Amino acid sequence: MSSTTYVGPRNDPYTVREGGAAPPPTSWRRRLRYLGPSVVISGAIVGSGEMILTSGLGAAAGFVMLWWVLLSCWIKSLIQAELARYTLVSGDTYVRAINRLPFQIRIGRGHVSFAVAISLIALVPSLVGLGGVIGGAGQALTLLVPAVPSTLAAGLLAAITIAVLITGSYRILENVMLALVMIFTGATLVCAILMQGTEFAVTRAELASGFTFSFPPEFIVAATAVYGFTGVNSLEISAYQYWCVEKGYPNFIGRSDAPGWETRARGWIKVMQTDVWVTLALLTCATVPFYMLGAGVLKKLGKEPDGLETLSMLSEMFTQTLGPWSLWLFGVGAFCILFSTMISAVAGGARYIPDYIMELGYLKRQNLAARKSWIRGYCTVGPIFCFTVYMWIQNPRLLITISALVAGLLLPIQSGAVLWLHKKRMDPRIRPGRGIRAGIWAIFLVELALVGFVIRYVALEPFLN
């Protein structure tokens, strides 16, 4: 297909329905009324990566990797927004878009792209990571009620997750996430600010060391895990496309052959971009304080969170700065962070599972009832599987690190997919400018280099020494 040929939305009532086009809001205030996907995805973004992995990197490396944490937060949001640009105007879901990439192989009853095949394999490690998330949430409850074992608490949370998600309601999920996001973001910010009045206060020299752009190779695994799970990771980028669909953005734009399509497309793209920047602001406000607390408190105490003591050690970021009473503050905040991550991650995964089944040729795209059944089924089976994983390996940081490394390795596929989809399949009227394309190319090359470093230092190191 030539770079100037565009194929409009397919006959998929999940994304674009007849008569659904609507004019976009024209002011900043009116755009705010249509935000929502950012709130849901923030429940997954500001979670295990920030609290466990980012704090753990700070505890190990000190302030020297602060620049890396900021980079991990910021640059992937561009991929999130530009992939959503394609989703909004094409009528494709995420999996369908990725399946349009070249290098097709036959699986099941249909042909899927190599990228889809790799993503299918990555589903298992992603659920392994959620085992660490639900286990961490269970440990947070155990901090508050020591008589309750973390395994029992994790089982209870798995049951609650199923109960919340079984309705398949976007509106219910959006309201739950809004409350939890406000709680945990506020708690961490307050703690990081008050830390400056204690013996763990951050000095100017320590802060300056975080911008020397040093990258000690001994932290390559921890840094890659942070990049994979801090900010928007590959799973959250894919889930975001479905939240945009369920919010109605592609439907509001309508078909490309309808009058006024370009104006509507540009207007709703601005709404989506506003939504993405809200996400970026939320995750930055929550991520940086966790790193500062890890580097400022845990590093000086010589403690790295791990195993059954993961949440107990992390709680010292609060108790050492605010006093013993703050154990409850940390416990409630940690629970909100991890439980919201669990809810939004399972709900997001449930959205693209039916798409995999469709692309494999086992489900028709017009069968919305079957799509809803698959969503409910995954929302039931997923939490049970995650709880089982934690029962087997009761080490939240290890489980989340495994998932984060796999998520990091998938990121070049997504940034490369954006470049290909923009060039080959996007309507030239609403393609991004050269500056954005150059930025995507830079991100793609950085992520490829990171994959190379991981292979060098993790997979090949035993054979090279």
C-alpha positions in Angstrom: 0.0 0.0 0.0 1.3 3.4 -0.9 2.0 6.0 1.7 -0.9 8.2 0.4 -3.6 5.5 0.5 -5.9 5.4 3.4 -8.4 2.7 4.3 -11.2 4.0 6.5 -12.9 2.3 9.4 -13.9 -1.2 8.9 -17.4 -2.6 9.8 -16.7 -2.9 13.5 -19.5 -1.6 15.7 -17.2 -1.7 18.8 -15.2 1.3 17.4 -17.4 3.2 15.0 -21.2 3.1 14.7 -23.4 4.7 12.2 -24.7 8.1 13.3 -22.2 8.5 16.1 -20.3 11.5 14.8 -20.2 14.5 17.1 -18.5 17.9 16.9 -15.4 18.2 19.1 -15.2 20.7 22.1 -13.4 23.9 21.0 -12.1 25.2 24.4 -9.8 23.8 27.1 -12.5 23.8 29.7 -14.9 21.8 27.4 -12.2 19.3 26.6 -11.8 18.5 30.3 -15.3 17.2 30.3 -14.4 14.5 27.8 -11.3 13.3 29.6 -11.4 9.8 31.3 -9.1 7.3 29.7 -6.2 9.0 31.4 -7.8 8.4 34.8 -8.3 4.7 34.1 -4.8 4.2 32.7 -3.3 6.2 35.6 -4.6 3.5 37.9 -2.2 1.1 36.2 0.6 3.6 35.4 1.1 4.9 38.9 1.5 1.6 40.6 3.9 -1.3 41.1 6.6 0.2 38.8 6.7 3.4 40.7 6.3 2.2 44.3 8.4 -1.0 44.1 10.8 -0.8 41.1 11.5 2.9 41.1 12.0 3.0 44.9 14.1 -0.1 44.6 16.3 1.5 42.0 16.7 4.6 44.2 17.6 2.3 47.2 20.3 0.6 45.1 21.8 3.5 43.0 21.0 6.6 45.0 20.2 9.8 43.1 22.5 9.1 40.2 19.7 7.5 38.1 17.1 10.4 38.6 17.6 11.5 35.0 16.7 8.0 33.8 13.5 7.9 35.8 12.4 11.2 34.3 13.2 9.9 30.8 11.3 6.7 31.5 8.3 8.8 32.6 8.2 11.2 29.7 9.2 9.8 26.3 6.8 6.9 26.1 3.8 9.2 26.3 4.5 10.3 22.8 4.2 6.7 21.5 0.9 6.4 23.5 -0.5 9.6 21.9 0.6 8.8 18.4 -0.7 5.3 18.5 -4.0 6.6 19.8 -4.0 9.1 16.9 -4.0 6.2 14.5 -6.7 4.3 16.5 -9.0 7.3 16.6 -9.0 8.0 12.9 -8.7 4.5 11.5 -11.4 2.7 13.4 -8.9 -0.1 14.2 -8.5 -1.5 17.6 -5.0 -1.9 19.0 -4.5 -5.6 18.1 -6.1 -5.1 14.7 -3.7 -2.2 14.0 -0.6 -4.3 15.1 -1.8 -7.2 12.9 -1.6 -4.9 9.8 2.2 -4.9 10.2 4.2 -7.0 7.7 5.9 -10.4 8.3 2.7 -12.5 8.7 2.6 -16.1 10.0 -0.3 -18.5 10.1 -1.7 -19.3 13.6 -5.1 -20.8 14.1 -7.5 -20.0 11.4 -5.9 -16.8 10.3 -2.6 -15.0 9.6 -1.1 -12.7 12.2 1.8 -10.4 12.2 5.1 -11.4 13.9 4.4 -8.5 16.4 1.0 -10.1 17.4 2.6 -13.5 17.8 5.2 -12.0 20.2 2.5 -10.1 22.1 0.6 -13.3 22.6 3.7 -14.9 24.1 4.1 -11.9 26.4 0.7 -12.3 28.0 2.0 -14.9 30.4 4.8 -12.7 31.8 2.4 -9.8 32.2 0.1 -12.0 34.4 3.1 -13.1 36.3 3.8 -9.4 37.1 0.2 -8.9 38.3 0.8 -11.8 40.7 3.5 -9.6 42.2 1.0 -6.7 42.2 -1.8 -8.5 44.0 0.8 -10.0 46.4 2.1 -6.5 47.2 -1.4 -5.3 47.8 -1.9 -8.3 50.2 1.3 -7.4 52.0 0.0 -3.8 52.3 -3.1 -5.1 54.1 -0.9 -7.3 56.3 1.0 -4.1 57.4 -2.4 -2.7 58.6 -3.7 -5.9 60.1 -0.7 -8.2 61.0 -3.0 -11.1 62.0 -4.0 -11.5 58.3 -1.4 -13.4 56.2 -0.5 -11.7 52.9 -1.7 -14.8 51.0 -5.2 -14.6 52.5 -5.3 -10.9 51.9 -4.2 -11.4 48.2 -7.0 -14.0 47.8 -9.5 -11.6 49.1 -8.4 -8.9 46.8 -8.6 -11.3 43.8 -12.2 -11.9 44.7 -12.9 -8.2 45.0 -11.2 -7.5 41.7 -13.5 -10.0 40.0 -16.6 -8.5 41.7 -15.6 -4.9 40.5 -14.8 -5.9 37.0 -17.4 -8.5 36.2 -19.9 -5.9 35.2 -17.6 -4.7 32.4 -18.7 -1.2 33.0 -16.3 1.6 31.9 -18.1 4.2 34.1 -17.8 2.2 37.3 -14.1 1.6 36.6 -13.5 5.3 35.8 -15.1 6.4 39.1 -13.2 3.8 41.2 -9.9 4.8 39.6 -10.5 8.6 40.1 -10.8 8.1 43.9 -7.8 5.8 44.2 -5.5 8.0 42.0 -6.3 11.0 44.1 -5.5 9.2 47.4 -2.1 7.7 46.5 -0.8 10.7 44.5 -1.5 13.0 47.4 0.0 10.7 50.0 3.3 10.3 48.2 3.7 14.0 47.5 3.1 14.9 51.1 5.6 12.4 52.3 8.3 13.6 49.9 7.8 17.2 50.8 7.9 16.5 54.6 11.0 14.4 54.2 12.9 17.7 53.7 12.4 18.5 57.3 14.2 15.3 58.5 17.7 13.9 58.6 17.0 12.4 55.2 16.6 15.7 53.4 17.9 15.8 49.9 20.9 18.2 49.4 21.7 20.2 46.3 24.7 18.1 45.6 22.6 14.9 45.7 20.0 16.3 43.4 22.7 17.6 41.0 24.2 14.1 40.8 20.9 12.9 39.4 21.6 14.9 36.2 25.1 13.8 35.4 23.6 11.2 33.0 25.7 8.4 34.5 24.5 4.9 33.8 26.4 2.3 35.9 26.2 -1.1 34.1 25.6 -2.9 37.3 22.1 -1.4 37.4 21.2 -2.4 33.8 18.6 -4.9 34.9 16.9 -2.7 37.5 17.1 0.3 35.2 15.5 -1.6 32.3 12.8 -2.9 34.6 12.1 0.7 35.6 12.0 1.8 32.0 9.6 -1.0 31.2 7.2 -0.3 34.0 7.6 3.4 34.8 5.3 5.8 33.0 3.2 4.1 30.4 4.5 0.5 29.7 3.7 -1.5 26.6 0.6 -3.1 28.1 -0.8 0.2 29.2 -0.1 1.8 25.8 -2.2 -1.0 24.2 -4.9 -0.8 26.9 -5.2 3.0 26.4 -6.4 2.5 22.9 -9.4 0.5 24.2 -10.3 3.0 26.8 -10.3 5.7 24.1 -12.7 3.5 22.1 -15.0 2.9 25.0 -14.9 6.6 25.8 -16.2 7.1 22.3 -13.5 9.1 20.6 -13.3 7.1 17.3 -17.1 7.0 17.2 -17.3 10.8 17.6 -15.0 11.3 14.6 -17.0 8.9 12.4 -16.2 7.6 8.9 -13.6 9.3 6.8 -16.0 9.7 3.8 -18.4 11.8 5.9 -18.7 15.6 5.6 -16.6 17.5 8.1 -14.4 14.5 9.0 -11.1 16.3 9.0 -12.3 19.0 11.4 -13.8 16.4 13.8 -10.6 14.3 13.6 -8.3 17.2 14.5 -10.6 18.3 17.3 -11.0 14.9 19.0 -7.2 14.3 18.5 -6.7 17.4 20.6 -9.0 16.0 23.3 -7.0 12.8 23.3 -3.7 14.6 23.5 -5.0 16.6 26.5 -5.9 13.3 28.1 -2.4 12.0 27.5 -0.8 15.1 29.0 -3.0 14.8 32.1 -1.7 11.2 32.5 1.9 12.5 32.1 1.4 15.1 34.8 -0.1 12.5 37.2 2.5 9.9 36.7 5.4 12.5 37.1 3.9 13.8 40.3 3.7 10.3 41.7 6.9 8.7 40.3 9.5 11.3 41.3 8.6 11.3 45.0 9.0 7.5 45.1 12.4 7.7 43.6 13.4 10.5 46.0 12.2 8.5 49.0 14.0 5.4 47.9 17.3 7.2 47.2 16.9 9.6 50.2 15.8 7.1 52.9 16.3 3.4 51.9 19.7 4.0 50.3 21.0 5.7 53.5 19.5 2.9 55.6 21.2 0.3 53.4 17.9 -1.5 52.6 16.6 -2.8 49.3 13.0 -4.1 49.3 12.7 -7.8 48.4 10.7 -10.9 49.2 8.0 -11.0 51.9 9.6 -7.9 53.4 9.1 -5.8 50.3 6.3 -3.7 51.6 7.6 -3.6 55.1 10.9 -2.1 53.9 9.2 0.3 51.7 7.1 1.5 54.6 10.2 2.8 56.2 10.3 5.6 53.5 7.3 7.0 55.5 7.9 5.9 59.1 11.6 7.1 59.1 10.5 10.5 57.8 7.1 11.1 59.4 7.1 8.9 62.4 5.7 5.5 63.3 2.1 6.7 63.0 2.6 7.0 59.2 2.7 3.2 58.8 -1.1 3.5 58.4 -0.7 6.3 55.8 1.7 4.2 53.8 -0.3 1.0 54.2 -3.5 2.7 52.9 -1.6 4.5 50.1 0.3 1.3 49.0 -3.0 -0.6 49.0 -4.6 2.0 46.8 -1.7 2.1 44.4 -1.4 -1.7 44.0 -5.1 -2.5 44.0 -5.8 0.2 41.4 -3.0 -1.2 39.3 -4.6 -4.7 39.6 -8.0 -3.5 38.6 -7.0 -1.4 35.6 -4.4 -3.9 34.3 -6.9 -6.8 34.4 -9.6 -4.7 32.8 -7.2 -3.5 30.1 -6.0 -7.0 29.3 -9.6 -8.1 29.1 -10.2 -5.6 26.3 -7.6 -6.9 23.9 -8.0 -10.6 24.6 -11.2 -10.8 22.4 -9.2 -9.0 19.6 -6.6 -11.7 19.7 -9.3 -14.3 19.3 -10.8 -12.4 16.4 -7.5 -12.0 14.6 -6.9 -15.7 15.0 -10.1 -16.3 13.2 -12.2 -17.8 16.0 -14.6 -14.9 16.6 -16.5 -12.4 14.3 -15.9 -8.8 14.9 -19.6 -7.9 14.7 -20.4 -10.2 17.6 -20.4 -7.7 20.4 -22.2 -10.1 22.8 -19.3 -12.6 22.5 -16.8 -9.8 23.0 -18.5 -8.9 26.3 -18.5 -12.5 27.4 -14.7 -12.8 26.7 -14.1 -9.6 28.7 -16.1 -11.0 31.7 -14.4 -14.3 31.4 -10.9 -12.8 31.5 -11.9 -10.6 34.4 -12.7 -13.7 36.3 -9.9 -16.0 35.3 -7.1 -13.4 35.3 -7.2 -12.5 39.0 -7.4 -16.2 40.0 -4.3 -16.9 37.9 -2.4 -14.0 39.4 -3.2 -15.0 42.9 -2.0 -18.6 42.1 1.3 -17.1 40.9 1.8 -15.2 44.1 1.0 -18.3 46.2 3.9 -20.0 44.3 6.4 -17.2 44.4 5.8 -14.8 47.2 8.3 -12.1 46.1 6.4 -9.1 44.5 9.6 -7.3 43.4 10.9 -10.4 41.5 7.6 -11.1 39.8 7.1 -7.4 38.8 10.7 -7.3 37.5 10.2 -10.3 35.3 7.1 -8.6 33.8 8.8 -5.2 33.5 11.7 -6.6 31.5 9.4 -8.3 29.0 7.4 -5.1 28.8 10.5 -3.2 28.1 11.5 -5.6 25.3 8.1 -5.0 23.6 8.4 -1.2 23.5 10.5 -1.1 20.3 7.7 -3.1 18.5 5.2 -0.4 19.4 7.3 2.6 18.5 8.2 0.9 15.2 4.6 0.1 14.6 3.7 3.8 15.0 6.2 4.7 12.4 4.9 2.1 9.9 1.2 2.8 10.5 1.7 6.5 10.1 3.5 6.1 6.9 1.5 3.3 5.3 -2.0 3.5 6.6 -2.8 7.0 8.0 -4.8 9.6 6.2 -2.2 12.2 5.0 -4.5 15.0 6.1 -3.9 14.3 9.8 -0.4 12.8 9.9 1.9 14.3 12.5 4.6 16.8 11.5 8.3 16.1 11.0 9.2 17.1 14.6 6.9 14.4 16.0 8.1 11.8 13.5 11.8 12.6 14.4 10.9 12.2 18.1 9.4 8.8 17.4 12.4 7.7 15.5 14.7 8.8 18.4 12.6 6.8 20.9 12.6 3.8 18.6 16.4 3.8 18.4 16.8 4.3 22.2 14.6 1.4 22.9 16.4 -0.8 20.4 19.7 0.1 22.1 18.2 -0.7 25.5 17.1 -4.2 24.2 20.7 -4.7 22.9 22.1 -3.8 26.4 19.7 -6.2 28.1 20.7 -9.0 25.8 24.3 -8.3 26.3 24.3 -8.0 30.1 21.6 -10.5 30.9 21.3 -13.2 28.2 24.9 -13.3 27.0 26.9 -12.4 30.1 27.2 -16.0 31.3 28.7 -17.0 28.0 31.1 -14.0 27.7 32.7 -14.5 31.1 
